[in-house]
Amino acid sequence: MSEFSDLLSLLIKSRDINISGLTSYCDLDRSTMYKIINGKRNPASREQVRRISEFMNLNPLENRELMNAYQITRIGWEVFYRRKNVLEFILNFQNIHAKSAFYFPLSDRDSDPPRQPGAEAIPLSSRLQVSSAIHNLCLQALSAKEGFLDIIAQPEHLEALDLAAPLISSRADLKLRQLICVNNNRSFLRTQQDYNLQCLTRLIPFFGISCQYFPYYYYDDVNSHFNNLNFMPCVFLAPEAAVVCSSELKEGILFQSRDLVALLQERFCDLLKTARPLIVPFHSSLEFHLKEIPAAMTASKDAYGLSAEPCLIPYLSESLFARYFRSDLLAQEELLRSLENYIGSFSRITLHNYFTREGARRFLQTGRMHEVPEEIYSPIAYPDRIMLLKQLRTALLNGRDIRLFNAPLDRFPLNLHIFSSADLGYILFSGSEKKLHYLLLKEQNLLNAFYDFAAYLEDDDLLCTPEETDAFLRELIR
């Protein structure tokens, strides 16, 4: 038996379904239908599952559960829920990025750690005292001449502390380094949440604040480090103080001795040497596009661009760059050579370009491409917008994989772009101030999650057909 056959058998019995009628309606022979019911064969397609659902008159919830069971049986529960988590990450991105905008400072006097002037170590005996002590470390880091904050804790611990919020308006030279543990093995416990993706979700708010944030990772069992009877595994280090606390943030110790703090800082630096960057932020999109992308495409056979608006940069000619981009940028011969290499790199791979109707309409209305900083070019004139959309349609007609998103991805956020290949992936997003943030994904499990999601969008019925996409582009151009 399988996940699908178990649920199908239950629905057939509860509704007293006539197997002969179901077999005829689905255009199958009796032997095949019984193999599907008994879990010896899977349905041939999603359409076949829809036919089964239609014959049994399933309600929307039952239909969704049957389709999910089919997908789990076909690809496995781990891949199914990982793809579902990526979809939720995309559709909820606006809320994820906005989390750090809400902050209410602690005002409860009992939350302050006990004041013991001259004490080298102060016990913290409540969640409020631990939280207050860590927030005080943030203030100390902000006021120090060379401010920094080093952390050994999981992203869920920082979320519980709401640590991103007090750093929203921090100094640009403040360095925040975090060492986290990520999973690299399959879990034997069935879960609907991919832990590494949940880590990424919780880290996004830190890239919308002013300070320099650098997350590092190492592979191990997260539970063995933070949940299985470990003695105060979380560490927060500022220039002149440190907090060591339990993973539940219920008790800890505030260290103020220079020698103790220096010893902990030295130990943190040693650990950091064995870790690797989880995400590398980029702030210059022009430099990123013209140098990093061609290098990645050299080693990749295909790549996926997911965004609200279509990716039109491959169709920008040198004359268009000269017409709309800042002349002081284009005056550099090296930049022009990089531009030529960049445009040529798209001819060496298969670029899958997926977008929404709203994103294409917005480009036509504004002449702006979200993935290029507004300060380095002027809006593209209306005739050239039409020309670029015509080139996009021509590429589609010539066999390029250019498609509209199907529901629910037709609600792809306007401020988000995702680029994914087997060797490189990045997330581009902007906040309310329109500043672009590039996050280069370095951890292989995260890369695989986004690449797998993009590669199987059609199998998951999340893309329109090429014919539907062409009809939309033809009407938009007209």
VOLOSE-442993 format. One record per residue (C-alpha): residue number from 1; x, y, z. Coordinates in nm, 3 decimals, always signed. Example, Ala and Ser with C-alpha at 12.3 -4.5 7.8 and 13.67 -1.06 7.14 Angstrom:
<atoms>
[1,[+1.230,-0.450,+0.780]]
[2,[+1.367,-0.106,+0.714]]
</atoms>
This chain:
<atoms>
[1,[+0.000,+0.000,+0.000]]
[2,[+0.101,+0.363,-0.045]]
[3,[-0.002,+0.705,+0.084]]
[4,[-0.226,+0.751,-0.220]]
[5,[-0.379,+0.404,-0.221]]
[6,[-0.453,+0.418,+0.154]]
[7,[-0.649,+0.744,+0.116]]
[8,[-0.817,+0.632,-0.210]]
[9,[-0.934,+0.305,-0.050]]
[10,[-1.073,+0.495,+0.248]]
[11,[-1.265,+0.736,+0.021]]
[12,[-1.402,+0.452,-0.194]]
[13,[-1.531,+0.265,+0.112]]
[14,[-1.678,+0.574,+0.280]]
[15,[-1.870,+0.666,-0.036]]
[16,[-1.953,+0.313,-0.148]]
[17,[-1.803,+0.388,-0.492]]
[18,[-1.879,+0.151,-0.779]]
[19,[-1.536,+0.034,-0.903]]
[20,[-1.666,-0.056,-1.250]]
[21,[-1.811,+0.292,-1.296]]
[22,[-1.487,+0.454,-1.168]]
[23,[-1.279,+0.238,-1.402]]
[24,[-1.490,+0.331,-1.705]]
[25,[-1.494,+0.704,-1.618]]
[26,[-1.114,+0.712,-1.591]]
[27,[-1.075,+0.517,-1.918]]
[28,[-0.876,+0.239,-1.749]]
[29,[-0.904,-0.139,-1.752]]
[30,[-1.023,-0.317,-1.437]]
[31,[-0.682,-0.471,-1.362]]
[32,[-0.504,-0.133,-1.368]]
[33,[-0.764,+0.030,-1.143]]
[34,[-0.733,-0.244,-0.881]]
[35,[-0.352,-0.213,-0.891]]
[36,[-0.389,+0.160,-0.821]]
[37,[-0.633,+0.095,-0.534]]
[38,[-0.404,-0.171,-0.384]]
[39,[-0.091,+0.045,-0.412]]
[40,[+0.084,-0.173,-0.672]]
[41,[+0.075,+0.104,-0.933]]
[42,[+0.058,+0.485,-0.918]]
[43,[-0.180,+0.693,-1.130]]
[44,[-0.018,+0.788,-1.459]]
[45,[-0.070,+1.163,-1.417]]
[46,[-0.230,+1.442,-1.217]]
[47,[-0.508,+1.444,-1.475]]
[48,[-0.590,+1.084,-1.388]]
[49,[-0.613,+1.179,-1.021]]
[50,[-0.847,+1.465,-1.117]]
[51,[-1.072,+1.218,-1.302]]
[52,[-1.087,+0.995,-0.997]]
[53,[-1.172,+1.294,-0.778]]
[54,[-1.444,+1.413,-1.018]]
[55,[-1.615,+1.073,-1.028]]
[56,[-1.625,+1.050,-0.648]]
[57,[-1.753,+1.411,-0.614]]
[58,[-1.482,+1.505,-0.363]]
[59,[-1.504,+1.843,-0.194]]
[60,[-1.210,+2.089,-0.234]]
[61,[-1.037,+1.975,+0.087]]
[62,[-1.066,+1.606,-0.002]]
[63,[-0.949,+1.675,-0.357]]
[64,[-0.642,+1.862,-0.227]]
[65,[-0.560,+1.582,+0.020]]
[66,[-0.590,+1.318,-0.255]]
[67,[-0.365,+1.519,-0.488]]
[68,[-0.112,+1.569,-0.207]]
[69,[-0.117,+1.196,-0.135]]
[70,[-0.048,+1.128,-0.504]]
[71,[+0.247,+1.369,-0.501]]
[72,[+0.391,+1.222,-0.180]]
[73,[+0.363,+0.871,-0.324]]
[74,[+0.528,+0.984,-0.649]]
[75,[+0.822,+1.188,-0.515]]
[76,[+0.842,+1.106,-0.143]]
[77,[+0.727,+1.306,+0.158]]
[78,[+1.064,+1.481,+0.212]]
[79,[+1.079,+1.628,-0.141]]
[80,[+0.707,+1.709,-0.135]]
[81,[+0.726,+1.914,+0.183]]
[82,[+1.054,+2.078,+0.083]]
[83,[+0.894,+2.205,-0.239]]
[84,[+0.592,+2.316,-0.041]]
[85,[+0.822,+2.506,+0.198]]
[86,[+0.992,+2.685,-0.094]]
[87,[+0.649,+2.782,-0.229]]
[88,[+0.549,+2.918,+0.114]]
[89,[+0.881,+3.106,+0.137]]
[90,[+0.807,+3.282,-0.193]]
[91,[+0.439,+3.361,-0.130]]
[92,[+0.503,+3.480,+0.228]]
[93,[+0.821,+3.673,+0.148]]
[94,[+0.665,+4.015,+0.210]]
[95,[+0.577,+3.914,+0.566]]
[96,[+0.914,+3.745,+0.622]]
[97,[+1.106,+4.057,+0.520]]
[98,[+0.878,+4.285,+0.724]]
[99,[+0.925,+4.096,+1.052]]
[100,[+1.207,+4.319,+1.173]]
[101,[+0.991,+4.632,+1.136]]
[102,[+0.797,+4.559,+1.453]]
[103,[+0.979,+4.609,+1.779]]
[104,[+0.854,+4.694,+2.124]]
[105,[+1.139,+4.741,+2.374]]
[106,[+1.119,+4.569,+2.710]]
[107,[+0.981,+4.799,+2.977]]
[108,[+0.932,+4.556,+3.265]]
[109,[+1.175,+4.659,+3.539]]
[110,[+1.191,+4.299,+3.663]]
[111,[+1.337,+4.199,+3.329]]
[112,[+1.667,+4.380,+3.392]]
[113,[+1.951,+4.154,+3.509]]
[114,[+2.054,+4.201,+3.872]]
[115,[+2.297,+4.489,+3.903]]
[116,[+2.619,+4.384,+4.078]]
[117,[+2.886,+4.651,+4.023]]
[118,[+3.230,+4.497,+3.984]]
[119,[+3.096,+4.143,+3.949]]
[120,[+3.275,+3.938,+3.683]]
[121,[+2.986,+3.690,+3.638]]
[122,[+2.618,+3.759,+3.702]]
[123,[+2.355,+3.481,+3.707]]
[124,[+2.046,+3.528,+3.489]]
[125,[+1.750,+3.331,+3.619]]
[126,[+1.460,+3.413,+3.386]]
[127,[+1.381,+3.449,+3.018]]
[128,[+1.326,+3.823,+3.065]]
[129,[+1.666,+3.868,+3.232]]
[130,[+1.843,+3.673,+2.958]]
[131,[+1.665,+3.871,+2.686]]
[132,[+1.740,+4.203,+2.854]]
[133,[+2.109,+4.115,+2.898]]
[134,[+2.142,+4.021,+2.529]]
[135,[+1.968,+4.341,+2.418]]
[136,[+2.212,+4.535,+2.640]]
[137,[+2.496,+4.362,+2.455]]
[138,[+2.347,+4.497,+2.131]]
[139,[+2.351,+4.850,+2.273]]
[140,[+2.711,+4.802,+2.387]]
[141,[+2.812,+4.679,+2.041]]
[142,[+2.643,+4.982,+1.883]]
[143,[+2.825,+5.228,+2.109]]
[144,[+3.172,+5.068,+2.087]]
[145,[+3.434,+5.230,+1.865]]
[146,[+3.475,+4.909,+1.663]]
[147,[+3.139,+4.750,+1.727]]
[148,[+3.070,+4.382,+1.672]]
[149,[+2.834,+4.114,+1.793]]
[150,[+2.931,+3.746,+1.761]]
[151,[+2.668,+3.477,+1.813]]
[152,[+2.651,+3.100,+1.850]]
[153,[+2.278,+3.030,+1.832]]
[154,[+2.018,+2.901,+1.591]]
[155,[+1.797,+3.140,+1.390]]
[156,[+1.492,+3.041,+1.597]]
[157,[+1.670,+3.166,+1.910]]
[158,[+1.727,+3.508,+1.753]]
[159,[+1.366,+3.517,+1.636]]
[160,[+1.249,+3.447,+1.991]]
[161,[+1.467,+3.735,+2.111]]
[162,[+1.345,+3.964,+1.829]]
[163,[+1.712,+4.051,+1.786]]
[164,[+1.683,+4.198,+1.436]]
[165,[+1.450,+4.474,+1.553]]
[166,[+1.685,+4.676,+1.781]]
[167,[+1.950,+4.667,+1.505]]
[168,[+1.731,+4.814,+1.228]]
[169,[+1.896,+5.157,+1.247]]
[170,[+2.239,+5.028,+1.356]]
[171,[+2.568,+5.167,+1.230]]
[172,[+2.675,+5.051,+0.886]]
[173,[+3.016,+4.944,+1.021]]
[174,[+2.870,+4.720,+1.293]]
[175,[+2.968,+4.357,+1.222]]
[176,[+2.726,+4.081,+1.319]]
[177,[+2.861,+3.725,+1.281]]
[178,[+2.651,+3.420,+1.357]]
[179,[+2.755,+3.054,+1.370]]
[180,[+2.469,+2.812,+1.311]]
[181,[+2.426,+2.438,+1.273]]
[182,[+2.244,+2.302,+0.966]]
[183,[+2.130,+1.951,+0.879]]
[184,[+2.291,+1.755,+0.597]]
[185,[+2.124,+1.417,+0.647]]
[186,[+1.775,+1.279,+0.595]]
[187,[+1.550,+1.280,+0.898]]
[188,[+1.385,+0.955,+1.002]]
[189,[+1.110,+1.159,+1.167]]
[190,[+0.844,+1.276,+0.927]]
[191,[+0.805,+1.653,+0.935]]
[192,[+0.633,+1.911,+0.717]]
[193,[+0.909,+2.169,+0.766]]
[194,[+1.250,+2.169,+0.600]]
[195,[+1.480,+2.293,+0.878]]
[196,[+1.741,+2.456,+0.654]]
[197,[+1.472,+2.652,+0.469]]
[198,[+1.325,+2.759,+0.801]]
[199,[+1.671,+2.889,+0.895]]
[200,[+1.687,+3.096,+0.576]]
[201,[+1.338,+3.233,+0.643]]
[202,[+1.438,+3.350,+0.990]]
[203,[+1.764,+3.507,+0.868]]
[204,[+1.610,+3.725,+0.594]]
[205,[+1.516,+4.013,+0.832]]
[206,[+1.883,+4.060,+0.926]]
[207,[+1.968,+4.157,+0.568]]
[208,[+1.721,+4.445,+0.579]]
[209,[+1.900,+4.621,+0.863]]
[210,[+2.194,+4.859,+0.846]]
[211,[+2.472,+4.648,+0.996]]
[212,[+2.695,+4.398,+0.814]]
[213,[+2.553,+4.053,+0.875]]
[214,[+2.755,+3.735,+0.808]]
[215,[+2.600,+3.394,+0.887]]
[216,[+2.832,+3.092,+0.890]]
[217,[+2.736,+2.725,+0.909]]
[218,[+2.864,+2.382,+1.001]]
[219,[+2.697,+2.044,+0.951]]
[220,[+2.575,+1.838,+1.244]]
[221,[+2.265,+1.717,+1.423]]
[222,[+2.090,+2.031,+1.549]]
[223,[+1.907,+1.841,+1.824]]
[224,[+2.231,+1.699,+1.964]]
[225,[+2.370,+2.051,+2.004]]
[226,[+2.074,+2.246,+2.129]]
[227,[+1.795,+2.018,+2.252]]
[228,[+1.943,+1.708,+2.414]]
[229,[+2.046,+1.801,+2.769]]
[230,[+2.314,+2.047,+2.656]]
[231,[+2.451,+2.291,+2.912]]
[232,[+2.401,+2.651,+2.793]]
[233,[+2.496,+2.610,+2.423]]
[234,[+2.408,+2.967,+2.313]]
[235,[+2.673,+3.240,+2.325]]
[236,[+2.644,+3.615,+2.258]]
[237,[+2.965,+3.821,+2.248]]
[238,[+3.013,+4.200,+2.247]]
[239,[+3.339,+4.396,+2.287]]
[240,[+3.322,+4.415,+2.668]]
[241,[+3.068,+4.155,+2.781]]
[242,[+2.924,+3.816,+2.696]]
[243,[+2.613,+3.610,+2.769]]
[244,[+2.615,+3.230,+2.779]]
[245,[+2.266,+3.083,+2.808]]
[246,[+2.044,+2.778,+2.762]]
[247,[+1.871,+2.708,+2.431]]
[248,[+1.535,+2.780,+2.598]]
[249,[+1.676,+3.127,+2.695]]
[250,[+1.551,+3.065,+3.050]]
[251,[+1.882,+3.089,+3.238]]
[252,[+2.233,+3.208,+3.169]]
[253,[+2.540,+3.395,+3.288]]
[254,[+2.647,+3.749,+3.206]]
[255,[+3.027,+3.776,+3.193]]
[256,[+3.191,+4.118,+3.237]]
[257,[+3.553,+4.018,+3.307]]
[258,[+3.784,+4.131,+3.028]]
[259,[+3.986,+3.809,+3.049]]
[260,[+3.676,+3.584,+3.036]]
[261,[+3.525,+3.779,+2.747]]
[262,[+3.857,+3.774,+2.557]]
[263,[+3.882,+3.396,+2.606]]
[264,[+3.530,+3.344,+2.466]]
[265,[+3.604,+3.572,+2.171]]
[266,[+3.924,+3.380,+2.093]]
[267,[+3.731,+3.052,+2.105]]
[268,[+3.463,+3.192,+1.871]]
[269,[+3.727,+3.293,+1.615]]
[270,[+3.877,+2.943,+1.628]]
[271,[+3.536,+2.788,+1.561]]
[272,[+3.471,+3.029,+1.276]]
[273,[+3.782,+2.903,+1.094]]
[274,[+3.618,+2.562,+1.053]]
[275,[+3.282,+2.703,+0.932]]
[276,[+3.173,+2.826,+0.589]]
[277,[+2.957,+3.121,+0.477]]
[278,[+2.589,+3.028,+0.457]]
[279,[+2.496,+3.337,+0.256]]
[280,[+2.717,+3.606,+0.102]]
[281,[+2.549,+3.946,+0.061]]
[282,[+2.620,+4.162,-0.247]]
[283,[+2.524,+4.525,-0.278]]
[284,[+2.639,+4.610,-0.632]]
[285,[+2.399,+4.442,-0.872]]
[286,[+2.589,+4.559,-1.180]]
[287,[+2.911,+4.404,-1.053]]
[288,[+2.724,+4.091,-0.945]]
[289,[+2.548,+4.040,-1.278]]
[290,[+2.841,+4.118,-1.504]]
[291,[+3.104,+3.914,-1.317]]
[292,[+2.943,+3.643,-1.105]]
[293,[+2.664,+3.522,-1.337]]
[294,[+2.882,+3.449,-1.646]]
[295,[+3.126,+3.255,-1.427]]
[296,[+2.843,+3.042,-1.290]]
[297,[+2.690,+2.985,-1.632]]
[298,[+3.017,+2.847,-1.763]]
[299,[+2.972,+2.545,-1.535]]
[300,[+2.592,+2.511,-1.568]]
[301,[+2.380,+2.360,-1.842]]
[302,[+2.065,+2.542,-1.740]]
[303,[+1.941,+2.804,-1.496]]
[304,[+1.605,+2.926,-1.370]]
[305,[+1.497,+3.285,-1.321]]
[306,[+1.185,+3.322,-1.106]]
[307,[+1.038,+3.668,-1.056]]
[308,[+0.727,+3.877,-1.100]]
[309,[+0.864,+4.054,-1.406]]
[310,[+1.028,+3.878,-1.702]]
[311,[+1.408,+3.877,-1.711]]
[312,[+1.486,+4.122,-1.991]]
[313,[+1.853,+4.189,-1.920]]
[314,[+1.971,+3.929,-2.178]]
[315,[+1.800,+4.137,-2.449]]
[316,[+1.970,+4.466,-2.360]]
[317,[+2.203,+4.562,-2.641]]
[318,[+2.513,+4.775,-2.609]]
[319,[+2.326,+5.064,-2.771]]
[320,[+2.049,+5.043,-2.509]]
[321,[+2.307,+5.046,-2.232]]
[322,[+2.465,+5.356,-2.386]]
[323,[+2.124,+5.522,-2.413]]
[324,[+1.990,+5.459,-2.061]]
[325,[+2.276,+5.375,-1.825]]
[326,[+2.496,+5.635,-1.658]]
[327,[+2.765,+5.753,-1.897]]
[328,[+3.033,+5.758,-1.626]]
[329,[+2.974,+5.383,-1.574]]
[330,[+2.982,+5.296,-1.943]]
[331,[+3.298,+5.499,-1.996]]
[332,[+3.495,+5.214,-1.839]]
[333,[+3.630,+4.980,-2.104]]
[334,[+3.643,+4.692,-1.855]]
[335,[+3.272,+4.734,-1.785]]
[336,[+3.188,+4.724,-2.156]]
[337,[+3.386,+4.401,-2.196]]
[338,[+3.206,+4.255,-1.894]]
[339,[+2.873,+4.355,-2.048]]
[340,[+2.956,+4.180,-2.375]]
[341,[+3.064,+3.865,-2.189]]
[342,[+2.750,+3.877,-1.975]]
[343,[+2.507,+3.896,-2.270]]
[344,[+2.701,+3.624,-2.450]]
[345,[+2.681,+3.392,-2.149]]
[346,[+2.305,+3.352,-2.196]]
[347,[+2.360,+3.191,-2.535]]
[348,[+2.573,+2.918,-2.374]]
[349,[+2.304,+2.782,-2.143]]
[350,[+1.931,+2.718,-2.131]]
[351,[+1.773,+2.997,-1.927]]
[352,[+1.423,+2.919,-1.801]]
[353,[+1.245,+3.253,-1.760]]
[354,[+0.925,+3.245,-1.549]]
[355,[+0.719,+3.552,-1.457]]
[356,[+0.372,+3.691,-1.384]]
[357,[+0.123,+3.895,-1.583]]
[358,[+0.136,+4.176,-1.328]]
[359,[+0.516,+4.194,-1.346]]
[360,[+0.516,+4.221,-1.727]]
[361,[+0.248,+4.492,-1.717]]
[362,[+0.443,+4.687,-1.457]]
[363,[+0.754,+4.691,-1.677]]
[364,[+0.546,+4.816,-1.969]]
[365,[+0.400,+5.092,-1.751]]
[366,[+0.720,+5.208,-1.577]]
[367,[+1.016,+5.114,-1.798]]
[368,[+1.191,+4.995,-1.483]]
[369,[+1.358,+4.657,-1.422]]
[370,[+1.347,+4.574,-1.055]]
[371,[+1.673,+4.376,-1.057]]
[372,[+1.873,+4.683,-1.168]]
[373,[+1.928,+4.970,-0.918]]
[374,[+1.729,+5.278,-1.020]]
[375,[+2.021,+5.513,-0.957]]
[376,[+2.236,+5.371,-1.239]]
[377,[+1.991,+5.411,-1.530]]
[378,[+1.697,+5.616,-1.649]]
[379,[+1.355,+5.462,-1.729]]
[380,[+1.347,+5.289,-2.067]]
[381,[+1.141,+5.476,-2.326]]
[382,[+0.806,+5.327,-2.427]]
[383,[+0.907,+5.220,-2.783]]
[384,[+1.209,+5.035,-2.641]]
[385,[+0.990,+4.864,-2.379]]
[386,[+0.778,+4.729,-2.665]]
[387,[+1.090,+4.623,-2.851]]
[388,[+1.222,+4.429,-2.550]]
[389,[+0.889,+4.251,-2.503]]
[390,[+0.891,+4.162,-2.874]]
[391,[+1.238,+4.014,-2.836]]
[392,[+1.115,+3.815,-2.537]]
[393,[+0.826,+3.679,-2.745]]
[394,[+1.058,+3.599,-3.036]]
[395,[+1.279,+3.398,-2.799]]
[396,[+0.967,+3.210,-2.682]]
[397,[+0.865,+3.131,-3.040]]
[398,[+1.221,+3.012,-3.111]]
[399,[+1.193,+2.748,-2.839]]
[400,[+1.320,+2.926,-2.528]]
[401,[+1.149,+2.820,-2.203]]
[402,[+0.965,+3.144,-2.124]]
[403,[+0.647,+3.089,-1.924]]
[404,[+0.385,+3.260,-1.712]]
[405,[+0.329,+3.136,-1.358]]
[406,[+0.011,+2.949,-1.279]]
[407,[-0.180,+2.999,-0.954]]
[408,[-0.075,+3.035,-0.678]]
[409,[+0.265,+3.156,-0.809]]
[410,[+0.084,+3.425,-1.008]]
[411,[+0.108,+3.611,-0.674]]
[412,[+0.490,+3.611,-0.690]]
[413,[+0.610,+3.917,-0.488]]
[414,[+0.703,+4.218,-0.702]]
[415,[+1.015,+4.288,-0.493]]
[416,[+1.164,+3.937,-0.512]]
[417,[+1.384,+3.763,-0.770]]
[418,[+1.527,+3.411,-0.743]]
[419,[+1.803,+3.278,-0.968]]
[420,[+1.889,+2.911,-0.942]]
[421,[+2.129,+2.676,-1.116]]
[422,[+2.304,+2.359,-1.006]]
[423,[+2.614,+2.557,-0.907]]
[424,[+2.485,+2.899,-0.806]]
[425,[+2.176,+3.054,-0.659]]
[426,[+2.086,+3.397,-0.531]]
[427,[+1.791,+3.582,-0.386]]
[428,[+1.739,+3.946,-0.476]]
[429,[+1.491,+4.161,-0.287]]
[430,[+1.424,+4.523,-0.202]]
[431,[+1.271,+4.690,+0.102]]
[432,[+1.065,+5.004,+0.142]]
[433,[+1.375,+5.218,+0.075]]
[434,[+1.417,+5.042,-0.267]]
[435,[+1.771,+4.935,-0.183]]
[436,[+1.853,+4.604,-0.352]]
[437,[+1.992,+4.317,-0.147]]
[438,[+2.166,+4.023,-0.316]]
[439,[+2.204,+3.707,-0.109]]
[440,[+2.431,+3.451,-0.272]]
[441,[+2.337,+3.104,-0.145]]
[442,[+2.643,+2.898,-0.054]]
[443,[+2.504,+2.599,+0.137]]
[444,[+2.436,+2.308,-0.098]]
[445,[+2.107,+2.193,+0.060]]
[446,[+1.957,+2.539,+0.013]]
[447,[+2.085,+2.550,-0.346]]
[448,[+1.932,+2.209,-0.413]]
[449,[+1.598,+2.307,-0.259]]
[450,[+1.549,+2.608,-0.490]]
[451,[+1.690,+2.430,-0.796]]
[452,[+1.465,+2.127,-0.747]]
[453,[+1.162,+2.350,-0.692]]
[454,[+1.228,+2.545,-1.013]]
[455,[+1.308,+2.239,-1.222]]
[456,[+0.977,+2.068,-1.140]]
[457,[+0.736,+2.362,-1.158]]
[458,[+0.569,+2.216,-1.466]]
[459,[+0.525,+1.874,-1.302]]
[460,[+0.359,+2.049,-1.010]]
[461,[+0.119,+2.232,-1.245]]
[462,[+0.259,+2.575,-1.152]]
[463,[+0.334,+2.699,-1.507]]
[464,[+0.112,+2.810,-1.793]]
[465,[+0.168,+2.653,-2.134]]
[466,[+0.392,+2.820,-2.395]]
[467,[+0.078,+2.888,-2.600]]
[468,[-0.090,+3.068,-2.309]]
[469,[+0.226,+3.270,-2.248]]
[470,[+0.252,+3.367,-2.615]]
[471,[-0.114,+3.474,-2.623]]
[472,[-0.056,+3.701,-2.323]]
[473,[+0.263,+3.858,-2.466]]
[474,[+0.097,+3.909,-2.806]]
[475,[-0.197,+4.089,-2.644]]
[476,[+0.031,+4.296,-2.417]]
[477,[+0.240,+4.409,-2.716]]
[478,[-0.071,+4.484,-2.918]]
</atoms>
